[in-house]
């Protein structure tokens, strides 16, 4: 469902600020894979996600989604195949529109979008049932403006919007990093349920090693623009934070882990 082949990306080439963010990265995700991506600051996690999303062109390599080569497709054309939830809870929703209007726009992704004909009773009931999955009481607030919601509620709504029309690939960019621990746990729980229910192929970036171990069927760790660990199956289920740090040290020859990674 996702094929990244030998992808490289360097920012500010030929200047004193030159930075190689991705260095020959290759990654293969089968349909239904839920892969967590972890690594310190500057490891290349967000650059990988943004390269897949089409935020910027890569220097070398190819990217395919569902067998389609999207390497040269702009971001807005990839949106037909990709659902995305950002780190900032304010980015995925329209604050001045109602909850049901946000969901209706998400439901029309990949089509000519308009609310001119309104939202049908059948659609409204469907949105109400979908919102119950979050267990946040939003199913009773369909006409509330999204700008009145808390950050956690908006992020949970963004998750629903990103998955309302089943994407071929779901990208989660540290989508709980800006939330308090209790709300983050709720959003992660909803993520697990939605991904499992719809068998979504998912790539989730996180700084939290416990979350990376607890969620998904596979974990990859990045360092200096490369994938240095790829752990799946029973090996991942038995993994502890201490073992992950030890394997990171063995793979990189370094015992230095980013402070943010360790603290989380």
Steps between C-alpha positions, in 0.01 A plus 500: 500500500803727547831455323785744568810415295842653559360844585739785584434862592753775576398847609703811411753307285832672441459740792627509858150389605504185286317217674444148370164408651445172313788284381393217269192397699305194385180385669225253405157490670251224426127568508383530862848560646500743795858624522626730775803718421730620775827690518664808647483854371641521148479123446286547187157390628301805397696537176404143408133567576502828307673335205227235488230767532655703218580813699827531311672313215768243579847522345521131409291185527134415448184488710197285415162482675275206420717414201476853355824696458430833674860625505423796272140558610440824697363483853140588408481215247639247750225602745263276304693197628642625831337599830708710736483623859744776598673570831317832537132434593403827329618394152259224405165673545316818398439690825210717378302207363280256690610148594259346248618740227863400559404134479294560184797664326722207604241254365521673161878467470608414147177644357391850403429633848208721595242523775257680268253211507527476879551201727240225478330339798668171410844665497431668833408167663814343358715777647329461837579126506859562390555762772382256770819305433702781660308491830531878533132596481542669163212303347265736689677814375477465122414866446768638736775707341827305500684805637316449830648151550807419708827406330444132576147504363619672182780248456259209545266660246792544258575128537141417404513739206825347373348151504135570408570403139734207550842622382750264344754636746456681834780730620509599869756773570551492880124554520486475880816700582311824574239334724494433873572134595135408571370646173797357307414153630137542383608612153747209475229258608267639232784473248553134584129424463456685170817354346401150610137532393581628150824304457681825419863507391650749744829681560512667844785723615553533873767611747352274768677164513224339708237602245721380214528158666136475612337586168522345158646175370837643402749760627774677308765725650679771305841658556680756284261458208505120493289214637723326754244267660198315362324284761179308439282213622581316823833681523314832530238367744772394747701821461568730798622861500834386643542238226407756234767741627756220511421396143519862391849519646606180326361615165653848507814445705380785720362511852365850445124519483316827449384660828144536373496132410626396844271733697191380318 
